[in-house]
Amino acid sequence: KQMRRRQAILRAVATVYILGVALAGCSGPGPYSPSPKPPAAHPVLTFGLSAIDIVDETAGATTDPGLIGSFSVPPQQAIRRWAAERLQVTGGEPGILRFRITAAGAVRTPLEKTPGVSGWFTRDQEELVTVVFAAHLEARRNDGGLIAAATSRAEASRSFVEKIKPPDRRAGLDALIATALASFDRELEARVRAEMPDLL
């Protein structure tokens, strides 16, 4: 009798557990709590002019053919996006703020591999990628006369190991873009505050 009673108790416990799991699986998720949006990486630079113009003067493709399609956001698109988000005008004084992109691209340099039998057992750095950004920012009156100007140029390089997984290579290239763009940003802001303070 004790054995039958024990088996009955075990069956009851198992039944309660299974029902609890089923009910938990059927219950909906908890209340939604949206994550706060991260703050903007840089404050907007606002100029007291009436219009803004972004001009690409790179004269076509400036990225190595071996890198085309490798970035989540290509260099030329990245710097145009940066300019659109970072530079603003108040619509006040007559004049135009012109951002002229003079360089925005990436260069790939193959690296030498370990020769001979040793190369079979060595995982070498296969390529060196360099991202370059350069631009000229100028404020002009409506008649074309120059009011003030500032120039910035920055580059960043990174080597990549051979047989790297495509997602890891893309992540590394995107980080390289971010590094070069951050350096460009710091340089341009310093030049703007030194050469164009009256327009801010």
C-alpha positions in Angstrom: 0.0 0.0 0.0 2.8 2.4 0.9 4.4 1.7 -2.5 1.1 2.5 -4.4 0.7 5.7 -2.2 4.2 6.8 -3.1 3.7 6.2 -6.8 0.4 8.2 -6.6 2.2 11.1 -4.9 5.0 11.1 -7.6 2.4 11.1 -10.4 0.6 14.0 -8.8 3.8 16.0 -8.4 4.7 15.3 -12.0 1.3 16.4 -13.2 1.5 19.7 -11.3 5.0 20.4 -12.8 3.9 19.7 -16.4 0.9 21.9 -16.0 3.0 24.7 -14.6 5.5 24.5 -17.5 2.6 24.5 -20.0 0.9 27.6 -18.4 4.3 29.4 -18.3 4.7 28.7 -22.0 1.3 30.0 -22.8 1.6 33.2 -20.8 2.5 36.4 -22.7 5.7 38.4 -22.3 6.0 41.0 -19.6 5.3 44.6 -20.1 7.4 46.2 -22.9 10.1 48.6 -21.7 11.8 50.3 -24.7 15.5 50.8 -24.4 16.7 54.4 -24.3 18.2 55.6 -27.5 22.0 56.2 -27.3 23.0 59.9 -27.3 24.3 61.4 -30.6 28.0 60.8 -31.0 28.7 64.4 -31.7 26.7 67.6 -31.2 25.6 69.4 -34.3 27.8 72.2 -35.6 25.4 75.0 -36.5 26.4 77.9 -38.7 24.7 81.2 -39.1 24.2 80.9 -42.8 21.1 80.4 -45.0 22.0 77.3 -47.0 24.2 74.2 -47.0 25.7 72.3 -49.9 27.5 68.9 -49.9 29.7 68.4 -53.0 31.5 65.1 -53.8 34.8 66.1 -55.7 36.4 62.6 -55.5 35.8 62.1 -59.2 34.4 58.6 -59.2 35.4 55.4 -57.4 38.2 55.9 -54.8 37.8 52.5 -53.2 40.0 49.5 -54.1 38.0 47.1 -56.3 38.8 44.3 -53.8 36.9 46.2 -51.1 33.8 47.2 -53.0 30.8 45.6 -51.3 32.9 44.7 -48.2 31.7 47.7 -46.0 28.3 47.9 -44.4 28.5 51.6 -45.4 31.1 52.6 -48.1 33.5 55.5 -47.3 31.9 58.0 -49.7 28.4 57.3 -48.2 29.7 57.4 -44.7 31.2 60.9 -45.0 28.2 62.2 -46.8 26.0 60.9 -44.0 28.4 62.4 -41.4 28.1 65.8 -43.1 24.3 65.6 -43.3 24.0 64.8 -39.6 26.8 67.0 -38.2 26.6 70.2 -40.2 23.5 72.5 -40.0 22.6 76.1 -40.8 20.3 78.4 -39.0 18.8 79.9 -42.2 19.8 83.3 -41.0 22.5 85.4 -42.6 22.8 85.3 -46.5 25.5 82.9 -47.6 26.1 79.2 -48.2 28.1 76.6 -46.3 29.7 74.3 -48.7 31.2 70.9 -47.7 33.6 69.7 -50.4 34.6 66.0 -50.2 38.1 65.7 -51.7 38.9 62.2 -50.6 36.7 59.3 -49.3 37.9 55.8 -50.0 39.9 52.7 -49.0 43.1 51.2 -50.3 44.0 47.5 -50.0 47.7 46.5 -49.9 48.5 42.8 -50.1 51.1 41.7 -47.6 53.9 39.2 -48.1 53.2 35.6 -46.8 55.7 33.4 -45.1 57.6 31.5 -47.8 58.3 27.8 -48.1 57.1 25.0 -45.8 56.8 27.4 -42.9 54.1 29.2 -44.6 51.9 26.1 -44.5 51.7 26.3 -40.7 51.6 30.1 -40.4 48.5 32.2 -40.4 49.9 35.5 -41.9 48.4 39.0 -42.1 47.0 38.9 -45.6 46.2 42.6 -46.3 46.5 46.1 -45.0 43.5 48.3 -45.5 43.7 52.1 -45.2 40.7 54.4 -45.1 41.1 58.1 -46.0 38.8 61.0 -45.5 39.5 64.6 -46.6 37.3 67.6 -47.1 37.2 71.4 -47.3 34.5 73.3 -45.5 33.9 76.9 -46.7 31.5 79.7 -46.1 30.7 82.0 -49.0 28.6 85.0 -49.6 25.9 84.8 -52.1 28.1 86.7 -54.6 30.7 83.9 -54.2 33.1 85.7 -52.0 34.9 83.6 -49.4 34.1 84.3 -45.8 36.1 81.6 -44.0 37.2 78.0 -44.5 38.6 75.0 -42.8 40.2 71.7 -44.0 40.5 68.3 -42.5 42.2 65.1 -43.5 42.4 61.8 -41.6 43.2 58.2 -42.3 43.3 54.9 -40.4 44.9 51.5 -41.2 44.4 47.9 -40.1 45.8 44.6 -41.2 43.6 41.5 -41.6 44.7 37.9 -41.2 44.3 35.4 -44.0 41.2 33.2 -44.1 39.3 35.5 -41.9 35.5 34.9 -41.8 33.6 37.4 -43.9 31.5 38.7 -41.0 34.6 39.3 -39.0 36.3 41.1 -41.9 33.2 43.3 -42.4 33.1 44.2 -38.7 36.7 45.1 -38.8 36.3 47.3 -41.9 33.3 49.0 -40.4 35.4 49.7 -37.2 38.1 51.1 -39.4 35.6 53.5 -41.1 34.5 54.6 -37.6 38.0 55.2 -36.4 39.0 57.3 -39.5 35.8 59.3 -39.4 36.2 60.1 -35.7 39.7 61.3 -36.3 38.4 63.4 -39.3 35.6 64.8 -37.1 38.0 65.9 -34.3 40.3 67.6 -36.8 37.6 69.4 -38.6 35.9 70.7 -35.5 39.2 72.0 -34.2 39.9 73.8 -37.4 36.3 75.2 -37.6 36.5 76.6 -34.1 39.9 78.1 -34.9 39.2 79.5 -38.4 35.4 80.0 -38.4 34.4 81.0 -34.9 32.2 83.9 -35.8 29.9 81.7 -37.9 29.0 79.3 -35.1 
